[in-house]
């Protein structure tokens, strides 16, 4: 059995759809971390839910790490995967993965994913075509970029 912890800060329909899909995979022992009342998930997941932890801030890596560690008993061992679908979760999840030696996207990869300017630089450096861009902090920088790039701009 693969021990999976899914982070679902909120019980949004889309998030629950992904969580259900993960919980229903063959060979998965499934646990959940959320900011919502745990009762909200018992009817949703039933016997597929090995454990659940409620945290105050599901985007805080320290809280996530503590909650993830605490699920080991219910999962019959240390979690082997830590996942979540919200884009804002990717860096804190990566921080916890690195801290707890859980396989998956690391912090550098997560930052490349979250910071779109950085992502485009990485893609371009790897030889993948990417629209020209610049991260501008004021109107003058944006106008300079527009003049250098040409129109139309998107």
LOKOL-319880 format. One line per field, with one value per residue: residue number from 1; residue in one letter; x negated, y negated, z of N, C-alpha, C, O in turn; chain. Coordinates in Angstrom, 3 decimals. Layout:
residues N
num	c(NUM:...)
residuo	c(A:...)
nu	c(X:...)
nv	c(Y:...)
nw	c(Z:...)
cau	c(X:...)
cav	c(Y:...)
caw	c(Z:...)
cu	c(X:...)
cv	c(Y:...)
cw	c(Z:...)
ou	c(X:...)
ov	c(Y:...)
ow	c(Z:...)
cadena	c(A:...)
end
This chain:
residues 154
num	c(1:2:3:4:5:6:7:8:9:10:11:12:13:14:15:16:17:18:19:20:21:22:23:24:25:26:27:28:29:30:31:32:33:34:35:36:37:38:39:40:41:42:43:44:45:46:47:48:49:50:51:52:53:54:55:56:57:58:59:60:61:62:63:64:65:66:67:68:69:70:71:72:73:74:75:76:77:78:79:80:81:82:83:84:85:86:87:88:89:90:91:92:93:94:95:96:97:98:99:100:101:102:103:104:105:106:107:108:109:110:111:112:113:114:115:116:117:118:119:120:121:122:123:124:125:126:127:128:129:130:131:132:133:134:135:136:137:138:139:140:141:142:143:144:145:146:147:148:149:150:151:152:153:154)
residuo	c(X:X:X:X:X:X:X:X:X:X:X:X:X:X:X:X:X:X:X:X:X:X:X:X:X:X:X:X:X:X:X:X:X:X:X:X:X:X:X:X:X:X:X:X:X:X:X:X:X:X:X:X:X:X:X:X:X:X:X:X:X:X:X:X:X:X:X:X:X:X:X:X:X:X:X:X:X:X:X:X:X:X:X:X:X:X:X:X:X:X:X:X:X:X:X:X:X:X:X:X:X:X:X:X:X:X:X:X:X:X:X:X:X:X:X:X:X:X:X:X:X:X:X:X:X:X:X:X:X:X:X:X:X:X:X:X:X:X:X:X:X:X:X:X:X:X:X:X:X:X:X:X:X:X)
nu	c(-0.836:-0.529:-1.166:0.644:0.981:3.310:3.734:6.276:7.288:9.787:13.162:13.788:15.571:14.024:11.511:12.284:13.056:10.585:9.374:11.063:10.519:7.826:8.079:9.504:7.791:6.284:4.504:3.842:3.427:5.147:5.048:6.020:5.468:6.787:8.451:11.007:13.901:13.434:15.607:16.924:15.733:15.908:18.314:17.965:15.698:15.698:14.840:12.522:10.916:8.178:7.103:7.388:6.503:7.034:5.984:4.951:3.924:3.594:1.743:-0.634:-3.832:-5.037:-2.856:-1.702:-3.749:-3.844:-1.241:-1.315:-3.347:-2.018:-0.122:-1.167:-0.696:2.028:1.779:0.233:-2.542:-5.185:-4.118:-4.196:-3.632:-2.760:-0.304:1.539:3.933:4.233:2.748:1.439:0.567:-1.676:-4.430:-4.628:-3.969:-6.104:-8.203:-7.629:-7.814:-10.573:-11.599:-10.617:-11.551:-9.975:-9.009:-8.617:-7.700:-10.266:-11.354:-12.633:-11.666:-8.933:-8.857:-9.665:-7.402:-5.374:-6.146:-5.631:-7.194:-9.772:-9.379:-9.046:-11.601:-13.121:-12.009:-12.660:-15.477:-15.851:-15.412:-12.811:-10.255:-8.958:-6.806:-8.009:-8.815:-8.607:-9.089:-7.641:-7.883:-6.838:-5.179:-6.925:-8.904:-7.301:-6.489:-8.996:-9.600:-7.520:-8.171:-10.635:-9.898:-7.813:-4.628:-1.696:-0.961:-0.356)
nv	c(1.193:-2.184:-4.995:-7.827:-11.295:-13.761:-17.163:-19.302:-22.255:-23.522:-22.405:-22.354:-21.705:-20.922:-20.316:-18.214:-16.352:-15.596:-14.586:-12.415:-10.812:-10.169:-8.778:-6.550:-5.066:-1.933:-0.159:-2.278:-3.906:-6.252:-9.567:-12.731:-16.268:-19.256:-22.474:-22.559:-21.446:-18.152:-16.366:-16.951:-15.456:-12.752:-11.516:-11.842:-10.299:-7.995:-4.678:-4.713:-6.676:-6.864:-8.518:-11.837:-15.248:-18.367:-21.596:-24.920:-26.652:-25.631:-26.285:-26.700:-25.586:-24.523:-23.766:-21.907:-19.984:-19.016:-17.947:-16.025:-14.275:-13.360:-11.641:-9.155:-6.857:-6.125:-5.626:-3.417:-3.685:-5.926:-8.673:-8.357:-9.831:-13.207:-15.283:-17.836:-19.899:-22.631:-25.523:-27.382:-25.823:-24.438:-25.191:-25.195:-22.453:-21.214:-22.066:-20.646:-18.024:-17.899:-18.255:-15.990:-13.924:-12.920:-11.634:-13.540:-16.708:-19.087:-21.984:-23.923:-23.215:-23.598:-26.355:-27.223:-26.507:-28.034:-30.777:-32.580:-34.145:-33.249:-30.571:-30.782:-31.685:-29.416:-27.515:-28.667:-28.654:-25.964:-25.481:-25.554:-27.147:-30.276:-32.913:-36.266:-38.066:-40.162:-40.926:-43.546:-46.374:-48.858:-51.472:-52.700:-50.751:-48.825:-50.182:-50.534:-47.854:-47.271:-48.964:-47.838:-45.255:-45.410:-45.758:-43.743:-43.458:-41.017)
nw	c(0.000:-0.853:1.015:1.245:1.669:1.346:0.783:1.423:1.727:1.704:1.310:-1.485:-4.533:-6.828:-5.696:-4.014:-5.926:-7.061:-4.742:-4.138:-6.375:-5.894:-3.465:-4.280:-5.807:-6.575:-4.067:-2.381:0.672:2.327:3.573:5.006:5.129:6.339:6.587:7.221:9.180:10.360:10.230:7.909:5.951:6.522:5.665:2.972:2.284:3.822:4.726:3.280:4.253:6.094:8.014:9.406:9.663:11.153:10.483:11.351:9.398:6.303:4.428:5.555:5.971:8.297:9.911:8.171:8.030:10.676:10.911:8.879:9.793:12.067:11.098:10.646:12.257:11.775:9.068:9.008:8.845:7.717:5.684:2.120:-0.065:-0.652:-1.478:-3.268:-4.912:-5.272:-6.613:-4.966:-2.886:-3.677:-3.166:-0.236:0.136:-1.178:0.454:2.792:1.818:1.252:3.840:5.183:3.663:1.507:-1.585:-4.611:-6.152:-5.720:-3.749:-5.402:-7.958:-7.492:-7.049:-9.562:-10.945:-9.695:-9.957:-12.626:-14.369:-13.786:-14.506:-17.289:-17.996:-17.325:-19.080:-21.585:-21.397:-21.596:-24.199:-25.110:-26.904:-25.911:-25.005:-25.121:-22.178:-19.285:-15.921:-14.502:-12.373:-12.401:-14.324:-16.165:-16.651:-17.879:-20.195:-21.433:-21.973:-23.749:-25.911:-26.687:-27.355:-29.167:-30.828:-31.466:-27.950:-25.476)
cau	c(0.000:-1.199:-0.563:0.839:1.647:3.854:4.037:7.462:7.598:11.227:13.940:14.296:15.960:12.904:10.527:12.839:13.030:9.224:9.145:11.779:9.771:6.637:8.512:10.048:6.761:5.951:3.235:3.583:3.930:5.420:5.321:6.358:5.212:7.735:8.826:12.443:14.230:13.230:16.886:17.294:15.095:16.197:19.356:17.418:14.682:16.021:13.778:11.283:10.168:7.430:6.885:7.632:6.032:7.473:4.965:5.433:3.502:3.111:0.710:-1.811:-4.630:-5.263:-1.626:-1.551:-4.735:-3.397:-0.051:-1.739:-4.022:-1.072:0.749:-1.905:-0.073:3.222:1.376:-0.635:-3.897:-5.377:-3.537:-5.100:-3.262:-2.064:0.211:2.618:4.145:4.235:1.439:0.820:0.030:-2.799:-5.696:-4.645:-4.015:-7.482:-9.024:-7.366:-8.395:-12.020:-11.839:-10.265:-12.091:-8.876:-9.215:-7.717:-8.265:-11.027:-11.077:-13.059:-10.692:-7.663:-9.002:-9.646:-6.005:-4.555:-6.586:-5.493:-8.350:-10.859:-9.048:-9.342:-13.064:-13.578:-11.591:-13.462:-16.845:-15.832:-15.182:-11.394:-9.796:-8.121:-6.571:-8.887:-8.154:-9.417:-8.395:-7.787:-7.378:-6.223:-4.715:-8.071:-9.489:-6.366:-6.578:-10.289:-9.460:-6.634:-8.935:-11.665:-9.277:-6.936:-3.214:-0.786:-1.329:0.723)
cav	c(0.000:-3.485:-5.875:-9.129:-12.381:-14.756:-18.417:-19.969:-23.314:-23.792:-21.327:-22.807:-20.582:-20.482:-19.681:-16.928:-15.431:-15.059:-13.793:-11.138:-10.019:-9.639:-7.814:-5.360:-4.316:-0.662:-0.122:-3.548:-4.168:-7.676:-10.453:-14.087:-17.439:-20.286:-23.536:-22.371:-20.464:-16.787:-15.692:-17.246:-14.507:-11.355:-10.999:-11.899:-9.278:-6.774:-3.767:-4.983:-7.704:-6.255:-9.524:-13.221:-16.260:-19.737:-22.588:-26.298:-27.230:-24.546:-26.799:-26.883:-24.362:-23.954:-23.065:-20.737:-18.971:-18.408:-17.142:-14.882:-13.348:-12.787:-10.663:-7.906:-5.704:-5.704:-5.158:-2.246:-4.036:-7.300:-8.972:-8.229:-10.878:-14.361:-15.939:-18.809:-20.409:-24.093:-26.052:-28.064:-24.807:-23.680:-25.477:-24.596:-20.990:-20.856:-22.266:-19.518:-16.830:-17.918:-18.095:-14.634:-12.977:-12.334:-11.831:-14.467:-17.971:-19.763:-23.414:-24.658:-22.918:-24.242:-27.800:-27.398:-26.356:-29.124:-32.084:-32.412:-34.752:-32.282:-29.397:-31.076:-31.715:-28.026:-26.893:-29.231:-28.155:-24.552:-25.416:-25.553:-28.492:-30.895:-34.332:-37.193:-38.582:-40.876:-41.249:-44.999:-46.870:-50.182:-51.760:-53.008:-49.473:-48.191:-50.903:-50.179:-46.507:-47.358:-49.543:-46.891:-44.035:-45.706:-45.484:-43.796:-42.803:-40.279)
caw	c(0.000:-0.872:2.020:0.603:2.395:0.423:1.475:0.881:2.691:1.678:0.703:-2.786:-5.392:-7.669:-4.819:-3.579:-7.070:-7.129:-3.530:-4.330:-7.357:-5.214:-2.445:-4.929:-6.525:-5.931:-3.353:-1.691:2.034:2.110:4.711:4.566:5.975:5.925:7.524:7.442:10.219:9.856:9.974:6.519:5.040:6.858:4.769:1.605:2.032:4.553:5.147:2.533:4.979:7.199:9.044:9.000:10.598:10.893:10.807:11.290:8.121:5.447:3.532:6.398:5.889:9.634:10.306:7.302:8.423:11.935:10.627:8.069:10.711:13.033:10.432:10.418:12.936:11.025:7.742:9.198:8.425:7.266:4.367:0.976:-1.017:-0.094:-2.678:-3.197:-6.267:-5.356:-7.008:-3.826:-1.975:-4.214:-2.475:1.102:0.032:-1.530:1.654:3.692:1.197:1.476:5.277:5.620:2.672:0.742:-3.020:-5.282:-6.605:-4.671:-3.583:-6.590:-9.016:-7.138:-7.293:-11.018:-11.341:-9.137:-10.455:-14.076:-15.022:-13.585:-15.299:-18.691:-18.125:-17.289:-20.339:-22.666:-21.221:-21.991:-25.628:-25.461:-27.248:-24.891:-25.289:-24.405:-20.985:-18.297:-14.686:-14.351:-11.092:-12.573:-15.691:-17.031:-17.065:-18.808:-21.469:-22.034:-22.511:-24.916:-27.025:-27.111:-27.856:-30.289:-30.640:-30.319:-26.694:-24.814)
cu	c(-0.875:-0.441:-0.553:1.544:2.047:4.199:5.164:7.865:9.095:11.916:14.585:14.569:14.793:11.859:11.017:12.844:11.644:8.926:9.829:11.011:8.525:7.021:8.978:9.012:6.463:4.596:2.874:4.202:3.967:5.699:5.448:5.941:6.087:7.858:10.294:12.685:14.104:14.528:17.327:16.805:15.432:17.264:18.857:16.515:14.916:14.795:12.470:10.381:9.493:7.232:7.137:7.089:6.566:6.360:5.572:5.140:2.858:2.069:-0.603:-2.590:-4.859:-4.034:-1.425:-2.509:-4.292:-2.192:-0.414:-2.417:-3.013:-0.155:0.089:-1.225:1.139:2.874:0.540:-2.042:-3.964:-4.735:-4.601:-4.802:-2.510:-1.612:1.326:2.745:4.110:2.833:0.708:0.204:-1.312:-4.131:-5.678:-4.660:-5.432:-8.416:-8.857:-7.958:-9.897:-12.337:-11.638:-10.756:-10.991:-9.120:-8.195:-8.450:-8.994:-10.746:-11.471:-12.081:-9.361:-7.732:-9.031:-8.219:-5.170:-4.880:-6.637:-6.649:-9.545:-10.630:-9.395:-10.840:-13.630:-13.224:-12.447:-14.903:-16.963:-15.516:-13.726:-10.946:-8.815:-7.973:-7.549:-8.103:-9.142:-8.533:-8.670:-7.187:-6.788:-5.903:-5.880:-8.737:-8.597:-6.423:-7.895:-10.220:-8.608:-7.385:-9.960:-11.070:-8.477:-5.509:-2.748:-1.380:-0.109:0.446)
cv	c(-1.248:-4.405:-7.308:-10.090:-13.426:-15.998:-19.119:-21.061:-23.547:-22.629:-21.794:-21.593:-20.045:-19.757:-18.308:-15.903:-14.785:-14.168:-12.431:-10.232:-9.402:-8.548:-6.502:-4.562:-3.006:-0.766:-1.399:-3.518:-5.679:-8.411:-11.877:-15.116:-18.561:-21.379:-23.406:-21.431:-19.046:-16.058:-15.862:-16.151:-13.050:-10.773:-10.940:-10.704:-7.967:-5.983:-3.997:-5.967:-7.081:-7.234:-10.910:-14.140:-17.615:-20.672:-23.977:-26.910:-26.144:-25.005:-27.042:-25.571:-23.723:-23.185:-21.803:-19.626:-18.254:-17.496:-15.887:-13.835:-12.615:-11.731:-9.293:-6.696:-5.198:-5.142:-3.878:-2.490:-5.474:-7.514:-8.903:-9.249:-11.962:-15.192:-16.925:-19.447:-21.925:-24.608:-26.685:-27.083:-24.247:-23.953:-24.922:-23.062:-20.521:-21.017:-21.099:-18.237:-16.772:-17.644:-16.650:-13.547:-12.192:-12.644:-12.806:-15.741:-18.662:-21.266:-24.208:-24.447:-23.609:-25.745:-28.097:-27.326:-27.560:-30.492:-32.011:-33.045:-33.797:-31.040:-29.626:-31.146:-30.298:-27.323:-27.376:-28.712:-26.683:-24.373:-25.360:-26.968:-29.019:-32.371:-35.190:-37.806:-39.405:-41.145:-42.721:-45.447:-48.265:-50.402:-52.023:-51.725:-48.770:-48.860:-50.612:-48.793:-46.523:-47.913:-48.541:-45.659:-44.282:-45.286:-44.487:-43.064:-42.096:-40.274)
cw	c(0.000:0.079:1.489:1.555:1.367:1.238:0.732:1.868:2.835:0.981:-0.601:-3.678:-6.210:-6.837:-4.378:-4.705:-7.186:-5.922:-3.643:-5.287:-6.716:-4.221:-3.062:-5.710:-5.807:-5.221:-2.618:-0.298:2.146:3.413:4.186:5.615:5.441:6.983:7.929:8.628:9.656:9.509:8.521:5.568:5.333:5.940:3.326:1.306:2.770:4.970:4.396:3.266:6.204:8.344:8.496:10.090:10.165:11.355:10.695:9.921:7.266:4.438:4.284:6.460:7.258:10.114:9.477:7.704:9.696:11.704:9.841:8.945:11.606:12.419:10.263:11.056:12.154:9.646:7.805:8.664:7.952:5.893:3.266:-0.116:-0.261:-1.278:-2.344:-4.564:-6.372:-5.661:-5.828:-2.825:-2.418:-3.515:-1.050:1.081:-0.274:-0.331:2.624:3.117:1.457:2.945:5.731:4.665:1.964:-0.732:-3.584:-5.670:-5.451:-4.684:-4.826:-7.743:-8.744:-7.381:-8.787:-11.547:-10.914:-9.718:-11.977:-14.850:-14.951:-14.442:-16.772:-18.935:-18.173:-18.596:-21.504:-22.591:-21.622:-23.469:-26.044:-25.790:-26.203:-25.233:-24.491:-23.256:-20.166:-17.093:-14.402:-13.025:-11.191:-14.049:-16.636:-17.532:-18.085:-20.176:-22.173:-22.670:-23.776:-26.117:-27.574:-27.780:-29.121:-29.995:-31.679:-29.121:-26.132:-23.332)
ou	c(-1.838:0.773:-1.604:2.559:1.210:4.876:5.025:8.691:9.605:11.311:15.792:13.879:14.594:11.375:10.248:12.654:11.536:8.299:9.243:10.869:8.208:6.361:8.860:9.324:6.396:3.664:1.711:5.362:2.923:6.478:5.035:6.042:6.131:7.421:10.755:11.780:14.623:14.550:18.024:17.390:15.254:17.124:19.284:16.556:14.378:13.832:11.419:9.201:10.142:7.196:7.107:7.201:6.553:5.858:6.585:5.984:1.702:1.561:-1.570:-2.076:-4.873:-4.154:-1.031:-2.130:-4.359:-2.136:0.118:-2.104:-3.140:0.519:0.732:-1.184:1.269:3.586:0.180:-2.657:-2.945:-4.800:-5.741:-5.635:-1.729:-2.438:1.959:1.763:3.967:1.856:-0.508:-0.609:-2.019:-4.896:-6.624:-5.303:-5.904:-9.313:-9.832:-8.543:-10.431:-13.252:-12.393:-10.418:-11.062:-9.405:-7.064:-9.670:-8.449:-9.995:-10.718:-11.711:-8.736:-6.770:-8.485:-7.876:-4.349:-3.972:-7.571:-7.043:-10.235:-11.570:-9.974:-11.309:-14.520:-14.055:-12.905:-15.486:-18.052:-15.368:-13.431:-11.227:-7.965:-8.922:-7.875:-6.897:-10.356:-7.375:-9.801:-6.132:-6.294:-6.305:-5.834:-9.092:-9.094:-6.407:-7.913:-10.723:-8.940:-7.252:-10.126:-11.685:-8.470:-5.232:-3.385:-2.203:1.025:1.222)
ov	c(-1.349:-4.571:-7.922:-9.753:-13.915:-15.905:-19.483:-20.824:-23.742:-21.948:-21.643:-20.578:-18.832:-18.696:-17.346:-14.712:-13.575:-13.118:-11.410:-9.034:-8.240:-7.512:-5.450:-3.487:-2.967:-1.391:-1.591:-3.145:-6.328:-7.951:-12.182:-14.877:-18.798:-21.217:-24.063:-20.702:-18.772:-15.227:-15.006:-15.941:-12.196:-9.639:-10.083:-10.156:-6.933:-6.539:-3.526:-6.082:-6.806:-6.837:-11.134:-13.848:-17.964:-20.556:-24.174:-27.599:-25.782:-24.191:-27.536:-24.562:-22.497:-22.087:-20.761:-18.455:-17.028:-16.393:-14.809:-12.648:-11.418:-11.002:-8.361:-5.622:-4.000:-4.287:-3.321:-1.590:-6.150:-6.634:-9.329:-9.495:-11.680:-15.744:-16.853:-19.530:-22.455:-24.184:-26.541:-27.490:-23.639:-23.015:-24.234:-22.443:-19.542:-20.200:-20.624:-17.445:-15.729:-16.879:-16.143:-12.376:-10.970:-13.788:-12.893:-15.837:-18.814:-21.758:-25.080:-25.402:-24.145:-26.341:-29.107:-28.022:-28.051:-31.291:-31.448:-32.522:-33.575:-30.513:-28.753:-30.706:-30.012:-26.611:-26.572:-28.368:-26.213:-23.246:-25.140:-27.896:-28.289:-33.001:-34.885:-38.033:-39.328:-41.541:-43.098:-44.970:-48.806:-49.618:-51.610:-51.627:-48.184:-48.180:-50.458:-48.585:-45.863:-47.391:-48.419:-45.084:-43.458:-44.557:-44.395:-42.162:-42.543:-39.710)
ow	c(0.760:-0.038:1.307:2.165:0.609:2.263:-0.436:2.750:3.938:0.153:-0.791:-3.584:-6.277:-7.233:-4.369:-4.460:-7.384:-6.063:-3.284:-5.042:-6.970:-4.147:-2.434:-6.223:-4.579:-5.728:-2.263:-0.128:2.069:4.248:3.067:6.818:4.234:8.122:8.862:9.035:8.574:8.600:7.975:4.506:4.465:5.482:2.551:0.204:2.375:5.498:4.830:2.936:7.214:9.509:7.286:11.281:8.985:12.473:10.025:9.348:7.486:3.667:3.704:6.944:7.364:10.658:10.001:7.720:9.779:12.247:10.106:8.856:11.864:13.148:9.780:10.454:11.901:9.120:6.768:8.094:7.806:5.035:3.451:-0.989:0.648:-2.005:-1.291:-5.302:-7.474:-5.045:-5.702:-1.995:-1.614:-3.291:-0.667:1.928:0.304:-0.124:3.205:3.855:1.835:3.250:6.561:4.836:1.838:-1.089:-3.106:-5.533:-4.358:-5.526:-5.261:-8.427:-9.659:-7.865:-9.232:-12.503:-11.688:-9.950:-12.548:-15.892:-15.946:-15.036:-17.419:-19.985:-18.975:-19.159:-22.317:-23.620:-21.950:-23.942:-27.218:-25.032:-25.692:-25.700:-23.343:-23.350:-20.357:-17.230:-14.097:-12.607:-10.202:-14.909:-17.795:-18.707:-19.047:-21.202:-23.394:-23.774:-24.761:-27.225:-28.787:-28.679:-30.035:-29.042:-32.728:-29.274:-26.306:-22.561)
cadena	c(A:A:A:A:A:A:A:A:A:A:A:A:A:A:A:A:A:A:A:A:A:A:A:A:A:A:A:A:A:A:A:A:A:A:A:A:A:A:A:A:A:A:A:A:A:A:A:A:A:A:A:A:A:A:A:A:A:A:A:A:A:A:A:A:A:A:A:A:A:A:A:A:A:A:A:A:A:A:A:A:A:A:A:A:A:A:A:A:A:A:A:A:A:A:A:A:A:A:A:A:A:A:A:A:A:A:A:A:A:A:A:A:A:A:A:A:A:A:A:A:A:A:A:A:A:A:A:A:A:A:A:A:A:A:A:A:A:A:A:A:A:A:A:A:A:A:A:A:A:A:A:A:A:A)
end
